[in-house]
Amino acid sequence: MYFGLLQGLNLKDVVINGGSVAKVVLVILLFFSIFSWVVILQKVFLFRRSRRASEKFRVAFRKATDWREFKQNGAKYNLSPLQGLFLAGYSEVTYQLRLSPPGSKSHIRNMEAVERSLQRASVVEMGRMEKHMGVLATVAAVSPFIGLFGTVWGIIEAFQRIGAMGNANLVTVAVPIAEALVATALGLVAAVPALMAYNFFQSQLKQWQTSLDDYSLEFVSLSERNFTESK
């Protein structure tokens, strides 16, 4: 049996003829790999669409002369995190303008409240952009150890077979050693892309945070210029 496996040994043979523990390890690693790729593709599409929406949002925002009208037409920018900041800042600005005494000129009384609303919105938007990043971190950190467990288990099975058969030829240990090597390889296959994607997306998130901070400053500056009492 094992001699036939040795002659034509492949991944399918290893999985079919492997032990229950080895199969569980391989299934877990395969699930981790597929799940991480789903997250990676989702993030790629999310960041790409959000970036395009944000570019259009900035152009439209800087051209806008009436924030009320801009808000009413802002549904097409919902994929942009900048839209979330605008809605939060606009809500606080309009709230303060409504508090102005009747007959007096409407103005912002507390600029710090506007800044805090933008900060809260920034946290919410960054949380949305960071969603499922923990999956990539977990896969990158855990997969090599699961693969190592499969490797150790395969070596243990190899020694058990050597003890049971009383010899250490290649036919005896081919399948368990193959299981061990496949577990190691699949652990790396799952971990390496997840780690690379995690690091790449972290750099992208830093750029998004910078973009949100920059827009917050721009919004505050325009609010002070147009709605403070000194105008």
N, C-alpha and C positions, 0 to 999 in steps of 0.2 A: 504493500500500500504506500508506504513512505517513499519507496524507491520511485514509484510512478509520480508521486508528487514532486520529488526532487528533480525529475527530468523536465517537467513542465510547470514548475511552480510559478504561480502568479498571484496577484492580489485577490482575485476571486477565490482561488483555492485556499489561500490563507484564511480568508473570512469564513468560508463554508466549513473548513476542517478545524478551525481554531476552537479553543475552549470558550466557555460561557463568559468568563471574566474578560478575555481578550475581545470578544464580540461587543460586550458592554462598553469597554474603553473606546473601541473604534466608532461605535454609534454615537457616543457622547462627543468625541472629537469631530465627527462629521457634522453633527448638529451644531456645535460651536462654530465651525467654519462657515456653514450655510447661513446661520443667524448673523454672524459678523458681516458677511458680504451683503446681506439684506440691509443692515444698518449703514454700511458704507455707501451703497447705491442711493439710499434714501437721503443721506447727508449730502452727497454730491449734487443731487437734483435740488434739494432744499436750498443749499448755498448758492447754486447757480441762479435759480429763479429769484431768490431774495436779492441777490446782487443786481440783477437786471431791474427788478421793481424799485430798488433803492436809487439806482441811477436816474430812473424816470421820475421818482418822487422828488429828488433834490432839484431837478430842473424845473418841475412844476411848482414846487414850494417857493423857489426864489423868484419865479415870475408872478406868483399870486399876489393880488392886491387886496383881496378880501378873504380872510381866513374862514369865514362862515361858508362861503361858496366853495372854497377849496375842500373843506371838510365834507360837504355834501357830495362832492365828486371824487372822494378819496377811496371808494371801495376797490378801485382797480389797483391800489397800492397796498392791499392788505397783506401781501406776502413780504412786504418790507418791514423790518423791525423799526425803521424810522417812523412809520405810520403810527405805531403804538405810542412812541414818545410824543408825537404831535397831538394825538387825541388826548393824552394825559395832560400835557401842557395847556392845550386849548381849553380843556374842561376847567382847569384851575384859573386860567386867565378870565374866562367868561364868568365864572363864579364870583371872582373878586370885583369885576366890572359891575355886576348886578347889585353889589353891596354899596355902591356909591350913593350918597344921599340924593333924593330927587332935586332936580334943578341944578345940580353941580356937574362938573365934567367928570365922566367915568375915568377911573384910573386904577392901577394896581397898587394896593397898599402894602402887600407883603411879598417881595420878590423871592424871599427864601422859601416860601410855600410853593412857588412855581418850580424852583430848583429841586425841592424835595419830591414833587410829583414826577418830574423828569427822571430823577434817580430811581424812584420806585418802578417806573415803567421800564427803565433800562435793565433793572434786575429781572423783571418779568420776561422781557424780550430775550435777554441772554439765557435765561433758563429754558426758554423754548428752543433756542438755537443749540443749546448743549444737551438737549434731550437724547437719551440712549448712548451718550458718550461713555457712560459707565459700563455698558455692554462690551465695548471695544477694549476698555482697560481690563475688564475681568477676563475676557478671552485671551488677551495678550499675556496676562499674568498667570492664568491657571492652566492653559492648554499644555505648555511644556511639562508641567508637573504631572498632569494626567498621562501624557505620553511617556514620561519617565516611569510612572507606575506600571503602565503596560509593558514597558521594556523590562523592568525588574521581574514582573510576573512571568513573562516569556522565558527569561533566563532560569527562573525557579522551575518552570515546567520542563525545561531542557535538562536540568540536573536530575529531576525526578525520573525522567525517561531513561537517562543514563543509568541511574541506580536500579530501575526496574528491569532493564534489558542487559545490564552488565557490560555494556561497551559504550564507547564515546565516538562512534563513527558519525559521519555527516548525515546519513540517512536517519539516524535516531533523533538528531536535534534539529533537523532542517525546518520543520514546521514551527516549533516554539521559538526558534531564533528568528525566523521570518516574521512571526507575530511581533516579536520585540522590536525589530527594525521598522516594521510598518507603523507601529504605535509611535515610535520616535519621530518618524517622518511626518505622520499625520498631525502630531502635536505641533511641529514646526510649521506645517502648512496652515494650520489654524492660527497660530500665534503671530507669525511674521507679518502677514498682511494687516491683521488687527492692530499691531503695534505701529506699523508705518502709517496706517490711516489715522490712528489716534494722534500721533505727533503732528501729522499734517493738519488735521482738523483743529488741533489746539492752536496752531499758528494762525489759522483762519479766524478762529474765535477771538484771538487777540486783536486782529485787524477790525473785526466787527465791533469790539468794545471801543476801540479808538474812534471808529466811525460814529458810534452812538454818543460818545463824549463830545466829539466835535459838533454834532448836530445839536446837542443840548446847549452848548455854549452859543451857537448861532441862534437858537430859539430864544434864549434868555436875552441876548443882545437886542434882537428885534422887539421883544416884549418891552424892554426898558426904553427903547427908542420911541415906541409908538404909544405905550399905555401908562407911562409913569407920570406923576404929577408935574414934573419939571418940564414936560413938553410944551 
